[in-house]
Amino acid sequence: MKYFVHLLLLLFVLVLPEKMEAKLRLPAFISNNMVLQQQQETKIWGWSESGNSVKLKASWDNKQYATKANSEGYWELKLNTPEAGGPYTILLDDGEKLLLENVLIGELWFCSGQSNMEMPMKGYPAQGIEGSLQDLIHSKDDQLRLFTVKRAALASRANDVQGHWQEASPGTVADFSATAYYFGRYLRELLGVPVGLINSSLGGSFIEAWMSAESLEGLSDLPVPRAQEEVRSSTHTATVLYNGMVHPFLGMNIKGCIWYQGESNTGRPESYKELLTQMVSSWRKDWGIGDFPFYYCQIAPYDYALITPKGEQVVNAALLREAQAQAEDLIPHCGMAVLMDAGLISDIHPRKKRQAGERLALLALVGSYGLESPEHRSPRYAACEQRDSLLILSFDRAGLGLDRTRGSLKHFWIAGQDKVFYPAQAKINRDKIQLWSASVPKPVAARYAFDNISEGDLFGVNGQAVSSFRTDNWSRDEIIFFEKHEK
């Protein structure tokens, strides 16, 4: 009898892990309090015991869906979501019942990037968010749902993440991405429907870390390590954040994506346009739901303070901003929020996250939701014409023109054929700017705020800042600036 009891105990120990593993399980982001994209065929998936029948019933239509778990225990079902609303329930049954409660149908956005996307509403130590206390006090909103993905830099692809859905409240919003929160709050205000935000971002990360191995094939040689076990936790390692923080969401029906990243790539601006374009293309392909909208922030002014022993500047962040601006014309269904007036020279984490989030939201509201609006984008440099001692710059997307009421423009430089740049006088004439300098009798090139730290002072009448830009394509070694020339 004693032997028989020991045998039963041994069998129980051996079988128990299998039964536990076979328990009906869902990804962390398919759970209570989640938001599903409205009026779409959406996918619900998970794991059970191999061969198990899995049934699903959603309370918005009470239809029953059924499938079977495959040999690896994986199953998936597709169901149609109604117009925005809720809360609803979803009942799953594979022999065990699992009830998902407080589910909303609305607009679902994936929010990604590095530290300026990750930065929470409560701020970082010794680094605050402008107006956050007042906004946190007013942040309670049970129709705004938040999901933060725990850091996961992995050498191989994951199928799940750590995190959970929460309703917006002062306590939950404090720990959530400030840029993403302001984006979602503005959507809630203008659309009046539930909004879900998935924050999958990580400070210090290269863009290559967010790209799949396949998407990096054939690109220029990259000075970043490939995903291997010994470097799996590095945010500078290619593919590791894609593996751990993007791949698990593939197939989930989202409305679109917002992105705030680039500071870590300022040392390699020549590759960024190609990388960003390829990343968006590959994400859309991998997600399998079409060319979803993609809106992103241009990095803000900051003093990178990287100087060689010879006194030469190592990083010119304007080159990265230039690459970001050029990518806007290469990526379908996208838009870039210019932050030239929302930087912080002394800190890489600007306080003005409301401007970042709301400018992204404005791009989405007009570009993705059809909100009627006058010209809502930042004016953009279009052409340069020489007239004797003047350079005439033209701008498109200028609506009612450039704003001449903000005072003198301090960040324009012009150069002649000698490629020596001097500070320029500037005069706005609707959607054009006249530039001149007594030191440059025949100017051929102009630059605006084309450095790390110049704060934008050029705006459209619509209040949108103009990106830094240059009319030339001269290399750093070819040019010289008057101040350095005088020394």
Residue pairs with C-beta under 8 A, 6 or more apart in sequence:
21 73
22 48
22 49
22 50
22 52
22 73
23 48
23 96
24 46
24 47
24 48
24 54
24 92
24 94
24 96
24 98
25 46
25 47
25 48
26 44
26 45
26 46
26 92
26 98
26 100
27 45
27 46
27 159
27 160
27 161
27 248
28 160
28 161
28 162
28 163
28 164
29 147
29 161
29 163
29 165
29 198
29 248
29 249
29 252
30 44
30 45
30 46
30 100
31 100
31 164
31 165
32 100
32 101
32 102
32 103
32 165
33 101
33 102
33 103
33 104
33 145
33 164
33 165
33 166
33 167
34 100
34 103
34 104
34 145
34 147
34 165
34 196
35 103
35 104
35 105
35 106
35 107
35 108
35 145
35 165
35 194
35 195
35 196
36 42
36 81
36 103
36 104
36 105
36 106
36 108
36 196
36 253
37 81
37 105
37 106
37 107
37 108
37 253
37 254
37 255
38 81
38 82
38 83
38 84
38 105
38 106
38 107
38 193
39 80
39 81
39 82
39 83
40 80
40 81
40 253
41 78
41 79
41 80
41 81
41 253
42 78
42 79
42 80
42 81
42 252
42 253
43 76
43 77
43 78
43 251
43 252
43 253
44 56
44 76
44 77
44 78
44 79
44 90
44 92
45 74
45 75
45 76
45 77
45 251
46 54
46 74
46 75
46 76
46 92
47 69
47 73
47 74
47 75
48 54
48 69
48 73
48 75
48 94
49 69
49 73
49 94
50 69
50 70
50 71
50 72
50 73
51 68
51 69
51 71
52 68
52 69
52 73
52 75
52 94
52 95
53 66
53 67
53 68
53 94
54 66
54 67
54 68
54 69
54 75
54 77
54 92
54 93
54 94
55 64
55 65
55 66
55 92
55 93
55 94
56 64
56 65
56 66
56 77
56 79
56 90
56 91
56 92
56 93
57 63
57 64
57 65
57 90
57 91
58 79
58 88
58 89
58 90
58 91
59 88
59 89
59 90
59 91
60 81
60 82
60 85
60 86
60 88
60 105
61 80
61 82
63 79
65 77
65 78
65 79
66 77
67 75
67 76
67 77
68 75
69 75
69 94
76 251
81 105
82 105
83 105
84 104
84 105
84 106
84 107
84 193
84 194
85 104
85 105
85 106
85 194
86 102
86 103
86 104
86 105
86 106
86 194
87 101
87 102
87 103
87 104
88 103
88 104
88 105
89 99
89 100
89 101
89 103
90 99
90 100
90 103
91 97
91 98
91 99
91 100
92 98
92 99
92 100
104 143
104 145
104 194
104 196
105 194
106 143
106 193
106 194
106 195
106 196
107 187
107 191
107 193
107 194
107 195
107 196
107 255
108 195
108 196
108 198
108 252
108 253
108 254
108 255
109 180
109 183
109 184
109 187
109 195
109 196
109 197
109 198
109 254
109 255
109 256
109 257
109 258
109 364
110 198
110 200
110 249
110 254
110 256
110 257
110 258
111 117
111 177
111 179
111 180
111 183
111 197
111 198
111 199
111 200
111 201
111 257
111 258
111 259
112 199
112 200
112 201
112 210
112 245
112 246
112 257
112 258
112 259
112 261
113 201
113 205
113 259
113 260
113 261
113 296
113 297
114 201
114 202
114 203
114 204
114 205
114 235
114 260
114 261
114 262
114 263
114 264
115 201
115 202
115 203
115 204
115 263
115 348
115 349
116 179
116 260
116 261
116 263
116 297
116 299
116 300
116 348
116 349
116 350
116 353
116 356
117 177
117 179
117 180
117 199
117 201
117 258
117 259
117 260
117 261
118 177
118 199
118 201
118 202
118 203
119 127
119 129
119 177
119 178
119 179
119 203
119 349
119 353
120 129
120 174
120 175
120 176
120 177
120 178
121 129
121 132
121 135
121 136
121 139
121 173
121 174
121 175
121 176
121 177
121 178
121 181
121 353
122 129
122 132
122 136
122 174
122 175
123 129
123 132
124 349
127 347
127 349
127 351
128 351
129 178
129 351
129 353
130 351
130 352
130 353
130 354
131 354
132 178
135 182
135 354
136 170
136 173
136 174
137 170
139 168
139 169
139 170
139 173
139 181
139 185
140 168
140 169
140 170
141 167
141 168
141 169
141 185
141 188
142 167
142 168
143 188
143 193
143 194
143 195
144 167
144 168
144 184
144 185
144 188
144 194
144 195
144 197
145 165
145 166
145 167
145 168
145 194
145 195
145 196
145 197
146 165
146 166
146 167
146 168
146 172
146 173
146 176
146 181
146 184
146 196
146 197
146 199
147 163
147 164
147 165
147 166
147 196
147 197
147 198
147 199
148 163
148 175
148 176
148 177
148 199
149 161
149 162
149 163
149 198
149 199
149 200
149 201
149 245
150 161
150 162
150 163
151 202
151 244
151 245
152 158
152 161
152 162
152 241
152 243
152 244
152 245
153 202
153 209
153 232
153 233
153 234
153 235
153 237
153 240
153 241
153 243
153 244
153 245
154 227
154 232
154 240
154 243
154 244
155 227
155 228
155 229
155 231
155 232
155 240
155 243
156 227
156 243
157 243
157 247
158 243
158 244
158 247
158 248
159 247
159 248
160 248
161 200
161 244
161 245
161 248
161 249
165 196
166 172
168 176
168 181
173 181
176 197
176 199
177 197
177 199
177 201
178 353
178 354
178 357
179 258
179 260
179 297
179 353
179 356
179 357
179 360
180 197
180 199
180 258
180 357
181 197
181 357
182 353
182 354
182 356
182 357
182 358
182 361
183 197
183 258
183 357
183 358
183 360
183 361
183 364
184 195
184 197
184 357
184 361
185 357
186 357
186 358
186 361
186 362
186 365
187 195
187 361
187 364
187 365
188 194
188 195
190 361
190 365
190 369
190 371
191 365
191 369
198 249
198 254
200 245
200 246
200 249
201 260
201 261
202 209
202 235
202 241
202 245
203 235
204 235
204 236
204 264
205 235
205 236
205 241
205 261
205 264
206 224
206 235
206 236
206 238
206 264
206 265
207 261
207 262
207 264
207 265
207 272
207 275
207 276
207 279
208 216
208 222
208 224
208 237
208 238
208 239
208 275
209 224
209 234
209 235
209 236
209 237
209 238
209 239
209 240
209 241
209 242
210 241
210 242
210 245
210 246
210 261
210 279
211 238
211 239
211 242
211 275
211 278
211 279
211 282
212 239
212 242
212 247
212 282
212 286
213 226
213 227
213 238
213 239
214 282
215 278
215 279
215 281
215 282
216 222
216 238
216 239
216 278
219 271
219 274
219 275
219 278
220 271
220 274
222 238
222 271
223 268
224 236
224 237
224 238
225 231
225 234
225 236
225 237
225 238
226 237
226 238
226 239
227 237
227 238
227 239
227 240
227 243
228 237
231 237
231 240
232 240
233 240
234 240
235 241
235 264
236 264
246 283
247 286
249 287
250 286
250 287
250 288
251 287
251 288
251 289
252 287
253 289
254 287
254 289
254 292
255 292
255 293
255 368
256 292
256 293
256 294
256 295
256 364
256 368
257 283
257 292
257 293
257 294
257 295
258 294
258 295
258 296
258 297
258 360
258 364
259 294
259 295
259 296
259 297
260 296
260 297
260 356
261 296
262 272
262 298
262 299
262 320
262 321
262 324
263 299
263 302
263 317
263 348
265 271
265 272
265 275
265 320
266 299
266 304
266 315
266 316
266 317
266 319
266 320
267 314
267 315
269 316
269 319
269 320
269 322
269 323
270 319
270 323
272 320
272 323
272 324
272 327
273 323
273 324
273 326
273 327
273 330
276 296
276 323
276 324
276 327
276 331
277 327
277 330
277 331
280 294
280 331
280 334
281 331
283 294
284 290
284 291
284 292
284 294
291 332
291 333
292 333
293 333
293 334
293 364
293 367
293 368
294 331
294 333
294 334
295 334
295 335
295 336
295 337
295 360
295 363
295 364
295 367
296 324
296 334
296 335
296 336
296 337
296 360
297 336
297 337
297 339
297 356
297 359
297 360
298 321
298 324
298 325
298 336
298 337
298 338
298 339
298 340
298 467
299 317
299 320
299 321
299 324
299 339
300 339
300 340
300 342
300 343
300 344
300 350
301 317
301 340
301 343
301 344
301 345
301 449
301 452
301 453
301 454
301 455
301 456
302 317
302 343
302 344
302 345
302 347
302 348
302 350
302 452
302 453
303 345
303 346
303 452
303 453
304 314
304 315
304 317
304 452
306 313
306 314
306 315
307 313
307 314
308 314
313 451
313 452
315 452
316 450
316 451
316 452
316 476
317 451
317 452
318 449
318 450
318 451
318 452
318 468
318 470
321 467
321 468
322 468
322 469
322 470
324 336
325 336
325 380
325 467
325 469
327 334
327 336
328 334
328 335
328 336
333 367
333 368
335 363
335 364
335 367
335 377
336 363
336 378
336 467
337 356
337 359
337 360
337 363
337 378
338 359
338 378
338 456
338 464
338 465
338 466
338 467
339 350
339 352
339 355
339 356
339 359
339 465
340 449
340 455
340 456
340 458
340 465
340 466
340 467
340 468
341 355
341 455
341 456
341 457
341 459
341 465
342 350
342 352
342 355
342 356
342 465
343 350
343 352
343 455
344 350
344 351
344 352
345 453
345 455
350 356
359 464
362 373
362 376
363 376
363 377
365 371
365 373
366 373
366 376
374 399
374 400
374 462
375 397
375 398
375 399
375 400
375 460
375 462
376 462
376 464
377 397
377 464
378 397
378 460
378 464
378 465
378 466
378 467
379 395
379 396
379 397
379 398
379 399
379 402
379 431
379 459
379 460
379 464
379 466
380 395
380 396
380 397
380 466
380 467
381 393
381 394
381 395
381 448
381 466
381 467
381 469
381 471
382 394
382 395
382 396
383 393
383 394
384 391
384 392
384 393
384 394
384 445
384 446
384 471
385 391
385 392
385 394
386 392
386 442
386 443
386 444
388 442
389 436
389 440
389 441
389 442
389 443
390 434
390 435
390 436
390 443
391 414
391 424
391 434
391 435
391 436
391 443
391 444
391 445
391 446
391 471
392 432
392 433
392 434
392 435
393 432
393 433
393 435
393 446
393 471
394 431
394 432
395 402
395 431
395 432
395 433
395 466
396 431
397 460
398 430
398 431
398 460
398 461
399 460
399 461
399 462
400 460
400 461
400 462
401 428
401 430
401 431
401 460
401 461
402 428
402 430
402 431
402 432
402 433
402 458
402 459
402 460
402 461
402 466
403 428
403 459
403 460
403 461
403 463
404 428
406 457
406 459
407 457
408 426
409 426
409 428
409 433
409 457
409 458
410 454
410 457
411 448
411 449
411 454
411 456
411 457
411 458
412 423
412 424
412 425
412 426
412 433
412 435
412 446
412 447
412 448
413 421
413 422
413 423
413 424
413 446
413 447
413 448
413 450
413 481
414 421
414 422
414 424
414 435
414 436
414 437
414 440
414 443
414 445
414 446
414 447
415 421
415 422
415 440
415 443
415 444
415 445
415 446
415 472
415 479
416 440
416 441
416 442
416 443
416 444
417 442
417 444
419 445
419 474
419 478
419 479
419 480
420 479
420 480
420 481
420 482
420 485
421 445
421 447
421 479
421 480
421 481
421 482
422 437
422 439
422 440
422 482
423 437
423 482
424 435
424 436
424 437
424 440
424 443
424 446
425 435
425 436
425 437
426 433
426 434
426 435
427 433
427 434
433 458
435 443
435 446
436 443
437 443
439 482
444 472
445 470
445 471
445 472
445 474
446 470
446 471
446 472
447 469
447 470
447 471
447 472
448 458
448 466
448 468
448 469
448 470
449 455
449 456
449 457
449 458
449 468
450 468
450 469
450 470
451 468
454 468
456 465
456 466
456 468
458 465
458 466
459 465
459 466
460 466
472 479
